[in-house]
Amino acid sequence: MRALLVADLHYDLRKLDWVLAEAEGVDLLVVAGDLLDIGSRVPLDAQITVSLEYLARCATRATTVVCSGNHDLDGRSDSGEKVTGWLAEARSAGVVVDGASTEVGDWLVTACAWWEGPETLGRLEADLEAAAATRTGPWLWAYHGPAEGPLSWTGRRYFGDPELPRLVDRHHPDLVLGGHIHQAPFADGGSWFEQRGRTWLFNGGYQRGPVPTHTLFDLERGTAAWWSFDSSGEMTFGPGVPASGQ
């Protein structure tokens, strides 16, 4: 089963066109946050409308799972925490979004919402508990922010999600696919993959241009291939496999 990870598209229509074309050749497409770009000159409402259309079209080609990132926030909860509301509209087109899970082959795949405080973190924890109760095989999370470590290293400092290590230690997912820290695969001391116990985590980073950095997985063989304009790499993963790759 082939899965494609992209993240941090930041409302680049060239990248969205590429993702749409590539969705035809995979079984699972994971978009791990930041479809929108809060720094864009394009109004957020227009970005949302166009992004929803792309996601709907992707869902006709592959199982499409999307989690929110910090650029995707478009509202506030009753308690005042920032939330992503617009992604829920993609559910009617068959897209798996924040809080939801789906089965793809033997894999359970869960979209984990970006959290901003205790309320949204609590909702994320509840979603993971509910998904864990249905788990019968390997489990994959789409989770935008990496934990502190090589996937969150900018070359100057770490920007790790402080709760992800705890959540990983509780649930032991097999794969966590994210993004958020653009520089990680390119910075000395950074990487595009990391192993924590039995869990493998990935962050393909970000590059300018028409093609996003991306990682292609063969989930049956346990292989991952990362690509960028500057460099690329391959590695194997799975229970009992030591960290290795290039």
C-alpha positions in Angstrom: 0.0 0.0 0.0 1.4 3.3 -1.1 1.1 6.5 1.0 2.2 10.0 0.2 3.0 12.6 2.9 3.0 16.3 2.2 2.7 19.2 4.6 3.1 23.0 4.7 1.7 23.6 1.3 0.9 27.2 2.4 -1.6 27.9 -0.3 0.8 27.4 -3.2 -1.5 26.5 -6.1 1.5 24.9 -8.0 2.0 22.5 -5.1 -1.7 21.8 -4.8 -1.7 20.9 -8.5 1.2 18.6 -8.0 -0.5 16.9 -5.0 -3.7 16.4 -7.0 -1.9 14.8 -9.8 0.2 12.5 -7.5 -2.9 11.4 -5.6 -3.9 9.3 -8.6 -1.0 6.9 -7.9 -1.3 6.3 -4.2 -3.7 4.6 -1.9 -3.4 7.1 0.9 -2.7 10.8 0.8 -1.8 12.5 4.1 -1.7 16.3 4.2 -0.2 17.1 7.6 -1.3 20.7 8.2 -0.8 24.2 6.9 -2.8 24.2 3.7 -3.5 27.9 4.3 -1.0 30.7 4.6 -1.9 33.5 7.0 0.8 35.7 5.4 -0.7 35.4 1.9 -2.3 38.4 0.1 -5.2 36.1 -0.8 -8.0 36.5 1.7 -8.4 33.6 4.0 -12.0 32.9 2.9 -10.8 32.6 -0.7 -8.0 30.3 0.4 -10.4 28.1 2.2 -12.8 27.8 -0.8 -10.0 26.8 -3.2 -8.4 24.4 -0.7 -11.7 22.6 -0.1 -12.1 22.1 -3.8 -8.6 20.6 -4.1 -9.2 18.3 -1.2 -12.6 17.1 -2.6 -10.9 16.3 -5.9 -8.0 14.5 -4.1 -10.6 12.4 -2.2 -11.9 11.0 -5.6 -8.4 9.7 -6.3 -7.1 8.4 -3.0 -8.1 8.1 0.6 -7.3 11.7 1.8 -6.5 12.4 5.4 -5.9 16.0 6.5 -4.9 17.4 9.9 -4.9 21.1 10.8 -1.8 23.2 11.4 -1.2 26.6 13.0 -1.8 28.4 9.7 -5.2 26.7 9.3 -6.8 28.3 12.4 -9.9 30.4 11.5 -11.9 30.8 14.6 -12.1 30.6 18.4 -13.8 28.2 20.8 -16.2 29.3 23.5 -13.3 29.5 25.9 -11.3 31.7 23.4 -8.8 29.1 22.1 -8.0 29.3 18.5 -9.6 26.4 16.4 -9.8 25.2 12.9 -13.5 25.1 11.8 -13.3 25.1 8.0 -11.8 21.7 7.5 -15.0 20.1 8.8 -16.7 21.2 5.5 -14.4 18.7 3.7 -16.1 15.7 5.4 -19.0 15.9 3.0 -16.6 15.2 0.1 -15.2 12.1 1.8 -12.0 13.7 3.3 -10.9 12.5 6.7 -10.2 15.5 8.9 -9.4 16.6 12.5 -10.7 14.1 15.1 -11.7 11.4 12.6 -10.1 8.1 11.7 -10.4 5.7 8.8 -9.1 2.2 7.9 -6.9 1.9 4.9 -5.9 -1.7 4.3 -4.7 -3.0 7.7 -3.9 0.5 8.9 -5.9 2.7 11.2 -5.3 6.4 10.2 -6.2 9.3 12.5 -6.2 13.0 11.8 -5.0 14.9 14.9 -6.1 18.5 15.2 -3.7 21.3 16.0 -4.1 22.3 19.7 -3.7 25.7 21.3 -4.6 25.2 24.9 -6.2 22.8 27.5 -9.6 22.7 25.8 -8.3 21.8 22.3 -5.7 19.5 23.8 -8.3 17.7 25.8 -10.4 17.2 22.6 -7.4 15.8 20.8 -6.7 13.4 23.7 -10.4 12.2 23.7 -10.2 11.6 19.9 -7.1 9.5 20.3 -8.6 7.5 23.1 -11.7 6.8 21.0 -9.5 5.8 18.0 -7.3 3.6 20.2 -10.4 1.6 21.3 -11.0 0.6 17.7 -7.4 -0.3 16.9 -6.7 -3.8 15.7 -3.5 -3.3 13.7 -0.9 -0.7 12.8 -1.8 2.9 13.5 -0.8 6.1 11.7 -1.3 9.7 12.9 -1.4 12.8 10.9 0.0 15.3 13.4 1.3 18.7 12.3 3.9 19.6 15.0 6.9 17.3 15.7 8.2 16.5 19.1 11.4 18.2 20.3 14.3 16.5 18.5 15.7 16.3 15.0 12.3 16.9 13.4 11.8 20.2 15.2 15.3 21.6 14.8 15.7 24.8 12.8 19.4 24.9 13.0 19.2 27.4 15.9 16.6 26.0 18.3 13.9 23.4 18.8 10.2 24.1 18.3 8.8 20.8 19.5 5.2 20.0 20.5 5.5 19.5 24.3 2.6 17.0 24.5 3.4 14.7 21.6 6.0 12.5 23.4 3.5 11.8 26.2 0.8 10.9 23.6 3.1 8.7 21.7 4.2 6.9 25.0 0.6 6.3 25.9 -0.7 5.0 22.5 2.4 3.8 20.7 1.4 4.6 17.1 3.5 3.0 14.4 3.8 6.1 12.3 3.4 9.9 13.0 3.5 12.0 9.9 3.9 15.7 10.3 5.6 18.9 9.2 5.6 22.4 10.7 9.4 23.0 11.0 10.5 23.7 7.5 14.2 23.6 8.0 14.5 20.3 9.9 15.6 17.9 7.1 18.1 20.5 5.8 19.7 21.8 9.1 22.8 20.2 10.6 21.4 18.1 13.5 18.0 17.9 11.9 16.4 15.0 10.0 13.4 13.9 8.0 12.8 10.9 10.2 13.2 9.9 13.8 12.5 6.8 15.9 11.0 7.0 19.4 10.6 3.5 20.9 8.4 1.5 18.5 7.1 4.7 16.8 8.6 6.3 13.7 8.0 10.0 13.0 8.5 11.9 9.8 8.8 15.6 8.7 9.6 16.2 5.0 10.2 19.9 5.5 9.5 22.7 3.1 10.9 24.1 -0.1 9.9 26.9 -2.5 8.9 26.0 -6.0 6.1 24.0 -7.8 6.9 20.6 -6.1 6.6 20.2 -2.3 9.1 18.2 -0.4 7.4 14.8 0.1 7.8 11.3 1.5 6.5 8.2 -0.3 5.8 5.1 1.9 5.3 1.5 1.1 3.4 0.5 4.2 3.5 -3.2 3.4 7.3 -3.3 2.9 8.1 -0.7 5.6 10.0 1.7 3.4 10.0 5.4 3.1 11.6 7.6 0.4 12.0 11.4 0.9 12.6 13.9 -1.9 13.5 17.5 -2.1 15.3 19.6 -4.8 18.5 19.6 -2.8 18.7 16.0 -1.5 16.8 12.8 -1.0 16.9 9.7 1.2 15.5 6.3 1.8 15.0 4.2 5.0 13.3 1.2 6.4 11.0 1.2 9.5 8.9 -1.1 11.5 8.9 -3.0 14.9 12.4 -4.1 15.8 14.1 -2.1 13.0 17.0 0.1 14.2 17.1 3.7 13.0 18.8 3.7 9.7 18.7 5.5 6.4 20.4 8.0 4.3 
